[in-house]
Amino acid sequence: MNKFKKLIALAGVGLVLVLTACSGQSSAASIGDTEVPLSTVQDTINEILKERNKVETEDLTLAAGVELNTNAIRFHVISVIFDDIAEKIEMTVTDAELAARREDIISQIGSEDGLAFALVGAQIAPQDFERYIRTVLLAEKIGAALESQGETAADGSGIQNLIIAMGKEQKVDINPRYGSWDYETGNITPPADNEAIQK
């Protein structure tokens, strides 16, 4: 499950770009022609919170408030950027690959029954689990493709560069209630507390 944290950390450097707010109030973010609806991000947040009530969380460090909102919007934006990169280089993830990786994760956890706790710990909404697996598989495939072309950096900078380039090409707009996309860090800059959706 730590692969997701590594994936999010891939967006590390970039170019400063002044961003405007998303044109539609129903949009949490737009990446090129792809819009992430507010309802999609809110559903992610709501489901993460709901699942926490089903398991013992005393020993877990869990995001809340602005941090939880930022994590949710980041997940959806990064996954779209990986989709765009994959489309551009004609890379796919098959249903069989998704199923195999899911089974591998279940095997590592020990049983299907342990999945709920694992997802709470990883702060992944069950409804986003397949999307998460797809994004991880794409990251691995893209990394392997870069390596086959002579990319030797072990710090993920090759993938970072692709993420930043795709973000610049497509343009990333974040609804101000969730913050803004910072091209210098390749990350979400949270809004001021009084502008954020508090959860």
C-alpha positions as CSV (number, residue, x, y, z in Angstrom):
1,M,0.0,0.0,0.0
2,N,3.0,2.3,0.4
3,K,3.3,2.5,-3.3
4,F,0.5,5.0,-3.4
5,K,2.4,7.4,-1.2
6,K,5.4,7.0,-3.5
7,L,3.2,7.7,-6.5
8,I,1.9,10.9,-5.0
9,A,5.5,11.9,-4.2
10,L,6.4,11.6,-7.9
11,A,5.0,15.0,-8.7
12,G,8.0,16.9,-7.3
13,V,9.2,19.6,-9.5
14,G,7.8,21.8,-12.3
15,L,7.2,25.2,-13.7
16,V,5.3,28.1,-12.1
17,L,2.0,28.7,-13.9
18,V,-0.7,31.1,-12.8
19,L,-4.0,29.2,-12.6
20,T,-7.6,30.3,-12.8
21,A,-10.5,28.7,-10.9
22,C,-12.5,26.0,-12.5
23,S,-15.1,27.5,-14.7
24,G,-17.9,25.2,-13.5
25,Q,-18.9,25.2,-9.8
26,S,-19.8,21.5,-10.2
27,S,-16.1,20.8,-11.0
28,A,-13.5,20.0,-8.3
29,A,-10.7,20.0,-10.9
30,S,-10.1,20.0,-14.6
31,I,-7.2,18.4,-16.4
32,G,-7.4,19.3,-20.1
33,D,-10.8,18.2,-21.2
34,T,-11.3,15.9,-18.3
35,E,-13.4,17.2,-15.4
36,V,-13.4,15.8,-11.9
37,P,-16.9,16.6,-10.5
38,L,-17.2,17.9,-7.0
39,S,-19.4,15.0,-6.2
40,T,-16.6,12.5,-7.1
41,V,-14.2,14.1,-4.6
42,Q,-16.9,14.5,-2.0
43,D,-17.9,10.8,-2.4
44,T,-14.3,9.8,-1.9
45,I,-14.1,11.8,1.3
46,N,-17.5,10.6,2.6
47,E,-16.6,7.0,2.0
48,I,-13.2,7.2,3.7
49,L,-14.9,8.7,6.8
50,K,-17.7,6.1,6.7
51,E,-15.2,3.2,6.5
52,R,-13.3,4.5,9.5
53,N,-16.3,3.8,11.6
54,K,-16.2,0.1,10.7
55,V,-12.7,-0.7,11.9
56,E,-10.5,0.0,14.9
57,T,-8.4,3.1,14.1
58,E,-6.8,3.8,17.4
59,D,-3.3,3.0,16.2
60,L,-3.7,4.6,12.8
61,T,-2.6,8.1,11.8
62,L,-5.4,9.4,9.6
63,A,-5.8,12.6,7.7
64,A,-8.7,15.0,8.6
65,G,-10.1,18.3,7.5
66,V,-8.0,20.2,4.9
67,E,-5.4,17.4,4.7
68,L,-8.1,14.8,3.9
69,N,-9.6,17.0,1.3
70,T,-6.2,17.7,-0.3
71,N,-5.4,14.0,-0.4
72,A,-8.7,13.2,-2.1
73,I,-8.3,15.8,-4.8
74,R,-4.7,14.9,-5.3
75,F,-5.6,11.3,-5.9
76,H,-8.1,12.1,-8.6
77,V,-5.9,14.6,-10.4
78,I,-2.8,12.4,-10.4
79,S,-4.8,9.4,-11.7
80,V,-6.1,11.5,-14.6
81,I,-2.6,12.7,-15.4
82,F,-1.4,9.1,-15.5
83,D,-4.3,8.2,-17.8
84,D,-3.3,11.0,-20.1
85,I,0.3,9.9,-20.2
86,A,-0.7,6.3,-20.9
87,E,-3.0,7.4,-23.7
88,K,-0.3,9.5,-25.3
89,I,2.3,6.7,-25.3
90,E,-0.4,4.1,-26.2
91,M,0.0,2.1,-22.9
92,T,-2.9,0.1,-21.5
93,V,-3.8,-1.8,-18.3
94,T,-6.0,-4.9,-18.9
95,D,-8.8,-6.2,-16.8
96,A,-6.7,-9.3,-16.2
97,E,-3.8,-7.2,-14.9
98,L,-6.1,-5.3,-12.5
99,A,-7.6,-8.6,-11.2
100,A,-4.2,-10.1,-10.8
101,R,-2.8,-7.1,-8.8
102,R,-5.9,-7.1,-6.6
103,E,-5.4,-10.7,-5.8
104,D,-1.8,-10.0,-5.0
105,I,-2.8,-7.3,-2.6
106,I,-5.3,-9.5,-0.9
107,S,-2.6,-12.2,-0.6
108,Q,-0.3,-9.8,1.0
109,I,-3.0,-8.6,3.4
110,G,-3.8,-12.2,4.3
111,S,-7.5,-12.4,3.4
112,E,-10.4,-10.5,1.8
113,D,-11.6,-9.7,5.3
114,G,-8.5,-7.6,6.0
115,L,-9.1,-5.4,3.0
116,A,-11.4,-2.9,4.8
117,F,-8.8,-2.2,7.5
118,A,-6.0,-2.0,4.9
119,L,-7.9,0.6,2.8
120,V,-8.6,2.7,5.9
121,G,-5.0,2.6,6.8
122,A,-4.0,3.6,3.3
123,Q,-6.8,6.2,3.2
124,I,-8.2,4.8,0.0
125,A,-12.0,4.8,-0.5
126,P,-13.2,1.3,-1.4
127,Q,-14.9,2.8,-4.5
128,D,-11.5,4.1,-5.6
129,F,-9.6,0.9,-5.1
130,E,-9.7,-0.2,-8.7
131,R,-8.7,3.3,-9.8
132,Y,-5.8,3.2,-7.3
133,I,-4.6,-0.2,-8.6
134,R,-4.8,1.1,-12.2
135,T,-2.7,4.1,-11.4
136,V,-0.1,2.1,-9.6
137,L,0.2,-0.3,-12.5
138,L,0.5,2.6,-15.0
139,A,3.3,4.1,-12.8
140,E,5.1,0.8,-12.8
141,K,4.8,0.3,-16.6
142,I,5.8,3.8,-17.3
143,G,8.8,3.5,-15.0
144,A,9.8,0.2,-16.8
145,A,9.5,1.9,-20.2
146,L,11.7,4.7,-19.1
147,E,14.3,2.3,-17.8
148,S,14.3,0.4,-21.0
149,Q,15.1,3.6,-22.8
150,G,18.1,4.3,-20.6
151,E,16.6,6.2,-17.7
152,T,18.8,5.3,-14.7
153,A,17.6,7.7,-12.0
154,A,16.4,5.7,-9.0
155,D,14.5,8.7,-7.5
156,G,11.5,8.6,-9.9
157,S,12.6,11.9,-11.6
158,G,11.9,10.4,-15.0
159,I,8.2,9.9,-14.2
160,Q,8.2,13.3,-12.4
161,N,9.2,15.0,-15.6
162,L,6.4,13.2,-17.5
163,I,3.8,14.2,-14.9
164,I,5.0,17.8,-14.9
165,A,5.1,18.0,-18.7
166,M,1.6,16.4,-19.1
167,G,0.2,18.8,-16.4
168,K,1.6,21.7,-18.3
169,E,0.4,20.5,-21.6
170,Q,-3.2,19.8,-20.4
171,K,-3.3,22.6,-17.8
172,V,-4.6,21.7,-14.4
173,D,-7.3,23.9,-12.7
174,I,-8.3,23.2,-9.2
175,N,-11.5,24.6,-7.7
176,P,-10.3,27.2,-5.1
177,R,-12.3,25.4,-2.3
178,Y,-9.7,22.6,-2.7
179,G,-6.7,24.8,-3.2
180,S,-4.6,25.2,-6.4
181,W,-2.1,23.2,-8.5
182,D,1.4,24.3,-7.9
183,Y,3.6,23.7,-10.9
184,E,6.7,24.5,-8.9
185,T,6.2,21.6,-6.6
186,G,3.8,19.5,-8.8
187,N,1.4,19.2,-5.9
188,I,-1.8,20.6,-4.5
189,T,-1.5,23.8,-2.4
190,P,-4.3,23.6,0.2
191,P,-6.7,26.6,0.5
192,A,-6.7,28.8,3.5
193,D,-8.7,27.2,6.4
194,N,-11.7,29.4,6.0
195,E,-12.0,28.5,2.3
196,A,-11.7,24.7,2.7
197,I,-14.4,22.1,3.0
198,Q,-14.1,21.1,6.6
199,K,-14.6,17.4,7.3
